[in-house]
């Protein structure tokens, strides 16, 4: 279940920076200006995770697009792993 972000007026960021930044430990903080959402603050660790996930998803999308247009036979998993130097885990 998604966490509902804290909503903070942008004036609070100007007046109580430390308190607002401390709220990032609980999740994103939505900054409002004139009662309208204007920006979202996230913890740096969360930002990095989001960026890594987005890059992974972009890579997966590119891979799927290439496969959709690729006329070659698919490579068996074992061969692909061997080509990458990865040993397949033993199945339980």
Secondary structure, DSSP 8 states (H G I E B T S, - for coil): -----EEEEHHHHHH-HHHHHHGGGGS-EEEEETTEEEEEE--HHHHHHHHHHHHHHHHHHHHHHHHHH--S----HHHHHHHHT-------
